[in-house]
Each structure stands twice: as C-alpha cells, then as structure tokens.
Amino acid sequence: LPPQCGVKNAKGIWKMKRVWVGEGVAGESVKKELFEGYFSFSVSYDQMYRKAGHGSGSTCRFAFWGVRAMKDNTGKEIGLGPGKGI
C-alpha cells in the first residue's frame, strides 16, 4: 500500500465449508446444500490515522451460514426465491 493511504497493514481470512447436502423431492435432480463460514479482517493504521484520533486499528470477525442458490430447469441460478423451502 502507498505510504500516504494511512494503512500500515491489513489482512483477512474467508473460510467456507459444506456441512450438509440433501436430495431434492422425488424425481428432481436438485441438490440442496448448506454451508458454514467464518470471516476475519484486521487493519492497523500508521501515524497519520493515529494522530487524527482513529486509534491503532480495527478487527472484525463473524461466523455465517449460506445456502446454494436454486436453479431453474435450464440450470440458471434463480436465487433463493419464496419456493417450497428445503
């Protein structure tokens, strides 16, 4: 990073893994999937931001769940939709 941006260091992690797969309703070839994930991002500021009162940096961490988007008959993703549920 250029020295004038005010950020001394930044790093992050993004992890996801599939935790469940379910078969579609009888006769459908659609698989339903559930994922769990974790995100972490940290940034440390140089003297410019510290002197301006922004502190030495910040860290953000959170866990999340995700589902695979539904597909129509042509294979195009159509999102979660109101559908029939899992």
C-alpha positions in Angstrom: 0.0 0.0 0.0 1.2 3.5 -0.7 2.5 5.2 2.5 0.1 8.2 2.1 -3.1 6.0 2.5 -2.8 5.8 6.3 -3.0 2.0 6.5 0.1 0.2 7.8 -1.1 -3.3 7.4 -4.3 -5.2 6.5 -5.1 -8.9 6.3 -8.1 -11.1 6.2 -9.4 -14.7 6.2 -12.5 -16.1 4.4 -13.4 -19.8 5.0 -16.4 -21.8 3.9 -17.2 -25.5 4.0 -20.2 -27.5 3.0 -21.9 -29.1 6.1 -25.0 -30.7 4.6 -26.3 -32.0 1.3 -29.9 -33.0 0.8 -31.6 -34.6 -2.2 -34.4 -32.9 -4.0 -38.1 -34.0 -3.9 -38.7 -37.4 -5.6 -38.0 -37.1 -9.3 -35.9 -33.9 -9.0 -32.2 -33.9 -9.6 -31.8 -30.8 -7.5 -29.4 -31.0 -4.5 -29.8 -28.6 -1.6 -26.7 -27.5 0.2 -25.9 -25.8 3.5 -22.5 -24.1 4.2 -20.9 -22.6 7.3 -18.3 -19.9 7.1 -16.0 -17.6 9.0 -14.7 -14.1 8.1 -12.0 -12.1 9.8 -10.4 -8.8 8.8 -7.9 -6.7 10.6 -6.3 -3.4 9.8 -3.6 -1.4 11.6 -3.2 2.3 10.9 0.0 4.3 10.6 0.8 7.5 12.4 -1.4 9.7 10.2 -4.7 8.0 11.4 -3.4 7.5 14.9 -2.7 11.2 15.3 -6.1 12.0 13.9 -7.7 10.0 16.7 -8.8 6.9 14.9 -6.8 4.5 17.2 -4.3 1.9 16.2 -6.6 -0.2 14.0 -9.6 -2.4 14.0 -10.6 -6.1 13.8 -13.9 -7.6 12.5 -14.8 -11.3 12.9 -18.0 -13.1 12.3 -19.4 -16.6 11.5 -22.2 -17.1 8.9 -24.4 -19.7 7.2 -25.1 -19.9 3.5 -27.3 -21.9 1.1 -26.8 -22.7 -2.5 -29.0 -20.7 -4.8 -31.9 -22.5 -6.6 -31.7 -23.2 -10.3 -34.4 -23.4 -12.9 -34.8 -26.2 -15.5 -32.1 -24.7 -17.7 -29.5 -24.6 -14.9 -29.7 -20.8 -14.5 -29.4 -19.6 -10.9 -32.6 -18.0 -9.7 -31.8 -17.2 -6.1 -33.5 -18.5 -3.0 -37.0 -17.5 -4.0 -40.1 -18.0 -2.0 -40.2 -21.6 -3.2 -41.2 -24.6 -1.2 -38.4 -24.4 1.3 -35.8 -27.1 2.0 
